[in-house]
Amino acid sequence: MALKALSLVPSALHLAEALRREAEANPPPVLSALPPRPRGAFGRLLALLDRLPRPAATLAAIALIGTAALAPDWFAARMEALSRAPEALWWIAGALLSLHCGARLQARAQAHERDLATIAAGAAEPPPEAETPAIAAPGPEPEVALATLSAGPNPALDAWRALRDAN
């Protein structure tokens, strides 16, 4: 079994190398479709401040572990003081942290959706060199094609409008 898996390694490496060369030669259209989004000084400052909590929390956790190892009595006194904090304070701190993380997640999701919409809007038009005879020629009956584009009678919409106007 192990020998069979080892025999697949060269072919997998060859495939990975071929995919890398292809990606370098023909970058995906998504990368070139998005214009860089300009940011002001205030936006850059907020982005910087938005990145600080995670490293600060990591360094604080490492400092707490080091303090617990080097000065256990000092650490125990601080932890006892924390245990005396009212439970409502912990609930408020958790709510604020949740709101911060939720807002950040939503902002990133909206930016991602905005980028996808920008890409989709650019991809909706065929390139000028594309052969599209169906779009250029309307077909044997252009009146039928135009009739599908014009709004005709809609009894359900008329009934809804009558109900809306009556109220």
C-alpha positions, 0 to 999 in steps of 0.5 A, spaced: 500 500 500 505 504 501 509 503 495 503 504 491 502 511 494 509 513 493 508 511 486 503 516 485 508 522 488 511 523 481 505 524 477 502 528 482 508 533 482 508 533 475 501 535 475 502 540 480 507 543 476 503 543 470 497 547 473 502 552 476 505 553 469 498 554 466 496 559 472 502 563 471 501 563 463 494 565 463 491 568 470 484 567 472 480 573 469 477 575 476 484 578 478 484 583 472 477 584 473 477 588 479 479 595 480 483 596 486 478 600 491 481 606 493 482 607 501 482 614 505 487 615 511 481 614 515 479 607 512 487 605 512 487 607 520 481 603 521 483 597 517 490 597 522 486 598 528 481 592 526 487 587 525 490 589 532 485 585 537 488 578 534 495 579 535 494 583 542 490 577 545 495 572 542 501 576 546 496 577 552 495 569 553 502 568 552 504 573 557 499 570 562 502 563 561 509 566 562 506 570 568 503 564 571 509 560 571 514 565 573 509 569 579 504 564 581 502 568 587 501 574 583 497 571 578 493 567 583 491 574 586 489 577 579 485 571 577 481 572 584 480 579 582 477 577 576 473 572 579 469 577 583 467 581 577 459 581 576 456 576 571 453 581 568 460 584 566 462 578 563 455 578 559 456 585 556 464 584 554 461 578 550 456 581 547 461 587 545 466 582 542 460 578 538 458 585 535 465 587 533 466 580 530 459 580 527 460 587 524 467 585 521 464 579 518 458 582 515 463 588 512 467 582 509 461 578 506 458 585 503 465 587 500 466 580 497 459 580 494 460 587 491 466 584 488 462 578 485 457 583 483 462 587 479 465 581 476 458 578 474 457 585 471 463 585 467 462 578 465 455 579 462 457 582 456 460 578 451 467 580 448 467 584 441 471 578 438 466 573 440 461 570 434 454 571 436 450 570 430 444 569 434 444 576 438 446 580 431 440 577 427 433 577 430 431 571 426 425 570 421 420 573 425 422 579 429 415 581 431 415 575 435 421 577 439 419 584 440 412 582 442 416 578 448 419 584 450 413 589 451 409 588 457 402 585 455 395 585 459 396 582 466 390 581 470 393 579 477 397 585 477 391 589 475 387 586 481 393 588 485 393 595 483 385 595 484 386 593 491 391 597 493 388 603 490 381 601 494 385 601 500 
